């Protein structure tokens, strides 16, 4: 068993839903502020639950889950089963643990907010967890490294009685890297693109950094808050959101509704969704290629920052869904 108490702090939740960056709250202890008697059981439970996942021991994982969550275990079971082959043979390291005391929480409160001060007034970690019942909780973060695709496993734990065992209450697996690079690399590269005034590439790289460095949606930290604030300063004016990003190709306007990154094919691809009204698969392919060329004409810098484009035609009225991936090397610049 390898358990480290690293001070570094950079999916899936089945008990809780989360909100954005939290404020302050009930009571939280970092691992450094805990006594050994408080810290050791949380470290051990965190590592043991991660070991059950790695070993594919679904029955043991369910037995180590609080009854309210175990009663609807299929989603956790499926996610754990998908994760197990990715971390087979990995070194499991407990990167950080936190004790979250919600014993004074009022039943029915929409959100419980925890503020964890590192003790030097220079950094903090915050948790904002919705619909958390009164009780004793803990958060554990495990890194699975030494494999082709390193992973992180964030666990919400609950102790149902004083001195009782820590059991699984929330399960949040996600990658530690994309296309061979970690979150800090994407943060640094985002700054490079921002300096070049390539704001769309910068925004997407910032988003990738946030995804990799935030282990769960209800978790934030001093560094994550700086990262989010930094990203907002370079927000592109034509970013899809309330209104789509439009591209015009040979008299036809296409509405791009979302952009994100993905590394399923090895390199970092840009995933694009646009509204389609075409019911003809042949025409759908033609329109999808037109969207690719239109986007690259409007933002030629994307050729440098991405391996390729995954474009999804989302079926609108009378439309037919269609998807196509093309490496940048196969997309003519003409």
N, C-alpha and C positions, 0 to 999 in steps of 0.2 A: 504494500500500500504506500502510495506517495501522496503526502499532503503537505502543501506549502502554505505559508501565511503571507503571501505576497501582498504588498500594499497597493499594487496596481489595480485600478478599477476601470475598466475601460472608460413562426413560432406559434408557441402555442400556449394558450391559457384556457383552462377548462373550468376553473372555479370562478374566475374574476374577469371583468372587463376593465380596461384602463383608459386614462385620459392623458392629456399632454403633460408638459413639464410642471411638476408639483411645487407647492409652496412649503409651508412648515406644518408640523403635526405633533402627534402624541409623543412617543419616545422611542429612540433608536440608539443602539450601541454598535460602534465598529468593533471589529475583532480585537483591535488593540486596547479598547476600553473594557472588554469583558475580562472576568476572572477566568482562570484555567478551567474551573468547574463549569462555567457557563459556556465557554468556547468549545471545549473538547467534544461534547455530545453533538453539537451542531456540525462541526467539522466531520465527525465520523459518519453521521447520518447523511450528509451531503455526498460524501465519497461513496458510501455504500449504495445509495440510490443510483448514482451514476454508474456504479459497477453492475448493478442489476440490468440497467439499460444496455451497457456494453456487452454483457454476457447473454442477452436475449432472455433473461429470466422474468418473463411476464408475470407469472404467478407470484413470485417474490415481490415484484414491483407493486402489484396490486395490493398485496398484504401489507406493504409499507406505506399505503396511501390512506388518508383520512376517510372514514366511511362515507361522508357526503360526496366526495369526489369518486371514490371507488364504485359507488352505485351507478355511475355513468362513465365507465372506464374506457370505452371503446376508442375514443379519440386519442387518449394518451397512449393506449396500447398500440394503435396504428402508427403514431408518430415515433414511439420508441422503437418499434420494429423497423421502420424506415431508417432510423438513425444508427441502429446497431451495426450494420455492415460497414458504415462509413468510419466507425471508431474502433472496429475490431483491431486489436493489437496496439491501440493508441496508449500513450501515457496519460493517465488521468491525474490532474492536479487541481486541488481546491484553491482557487485563486483568491477568493475573498468570501467572508460570511458577515452577516449583520443580524443582530437581534432586534426584532420589532415588537414592542410592547403595546398591544391594543387592548389591554385589560380594562381601561377606562372608556373605551369607545361606547358610543350610544347605539343600541340596535336600531337599524333603519337609516343610519347616516349614509349619505350617498358616497362619500369618499373619506378615507383615513389618510392623513398626510404625515410622513415621518421625515425629520431632518436629522442627518447624521453628521456632526461636526468632527473633522479630523483632529481638532484640538489645537491647531496652530493658526486658526482664523484665515487660512489661505485656501482651503479646499473643503468641500462638503459633498455628501451624497444625499439625494432625496428620493423618496418613494411616495407616489400618490396612487393608492389602490382603492378601487371602487367596491362598494358593497362588502366590506370586510367585517365579519362579526367580531364581537369582543373576544379577546383571547391573546395567547402568546404565539407569535409568528417569528420566522427567521427567513433570511434570503441567503442562498448559497450559489456561488458561481464556479463552475467547473470548466477547465480547459482540457480538451482531448487533442493532444499534439503528437507529432511523430508519424503522421499518416498523410496520404496524398491530399486530403481535404480536411484540415483541422477544423474542429467544431467547438462551440461553447454551449454549455447546458446550464441555464438558469433555473433554479428550483425555489419555489415558495414552500416553506415547511411550516407545520403547525404542531404544537404540543397541546394535547387536549386536557391535560391535567398537570399540576405542579410536579416536576420531577419525572413526568412521563416521557415516552419516546417521542422524538421528532419524526413526523410523518409527512409524506408528500401532499401538498395542497394545490400546487400549480407547476406546470412543466413547460419550459420555453427553450427549445433547442434552435440554434441557428449557426451559420458558418462563422469562423474566425477570419476567413479570407475569401476573396473573390478573384478568380483568374490569377492566383498565385501571389496576391498582394493583400496586406492587412489594412485596417482602417486608417492607421496613421499615414501609410503611404498614399492612400487616396486623399486624405486631408492635405498633405503637402502638394500633391499633384493638382488638386483643385486650386490651390493658391497660384501655381504656375500658370494655369489656364486663365485665372482671373487677371493676372498681371499682363497677359497677352490680349486682354479684353475679349476672350472667348467665353462669354458668360454662360451660354447654355451648357457647354462641356464642363465648366467650373461647377455649375449648379448640380449637374448629374453626379459629378465626382464627390461633391460635398454630401449629396444624398446617400451615395454608396458608403462613404465614411461613417455617416450617422448610423446607417443600418448595421454596419459591422461593429461599431463601438458601443451601441446601446443594447445591452443583453436582453432587456424586456421593455415593453412600451411604458411601464409605470416607473421606470428607473431613470434618474438623471444624476449628473455630477457637475462639478465646476467646469471641467474640461468640455463635457458635452454641451453645456449651456453656451460656452464660448464658441464652440463649433457651430451650433445652430444660429447664434447671433451673427457670426462671420458669414455664414451662408446667406442670411437674409440681406446683407449689404450688397450682394451682387445679383439679386433676383432678376432674371431676364424679364423684359417687358412683355414678351410674347409666350411666356410659359403657359402650357395648357392648364386650365383650372375651371374657373367660373365660365370662361369663354375658351373655345378651342384655339389651337395654333393652326392657322390656315396656310396652305401652300397652293399656288396656282400653277397648273401644268397644261399648256396648250388649250387655254380657255376654260378648263375645268378647275373648280375650287374643291379642295379636299380639307376636311376638318379633322385635325389630329387631337384626340381627347386625352391622351396620357402618354408619358414617357417614363421609362425606368431602365435599370441595368440588369444584366443577367449573364452568367458564365456557364450555362449548361453545356455549351459546345466547346468549352475550354478557354477561349478568349473572352474578353469583356465585350458583349454585344449591347446595343441599344434596342430596347423593346418598344415598339410604337403601336398604338391602337388608333384607328381612325374609323369614322362612320361610313358605312357602305350601304348603298341602295341597289347594288347590282345583284341580280339573281342568276347571272350567267357565270359559271366557273372560269371560262376563258377570259371574259371581260374582267372578272374579279382579279385574276392574275395580272392583267394589263394595268388595271387601276392601282394595284398594290405596288407594282414596279414604278408607276408614275409617282406615287407618294414618296417612295425612296428617293427618286431623282429630285423631286420638288423640295424635299427636306434638305438634301445635300446641297442643292443650289442656294437655298436660303441660309443654310449654316454649313458652309464647306469645311469648317474646322472640325466637324464631327468625323471626317475621314481620318484625321490624325489620332483622335482620342478613343475610337472604338474599332474593334475587330470587324464588326459587321452589323447589319440591321436585321432584326426580327420584326416584321410588320404584320399586324393582325387587322383584317377587315372585319369590324363588328357589324353584324347584320342589323340593318335598320328596317324601315318599312319596305317590304318586298325584296330585301337584300339576302345574301347568303354569306355565312362566315367563311373566311379564307385566311390562311397564314402562309408566309414565305420568309425564308432566311437567306440572306445574300452576304457573303464577305465583301468588305470594301474593295478588295482587289478585283472583284468581278463586276463592280459597278462603274461603268464608264464615266469619265469626267466630262464627256461631251454633252 
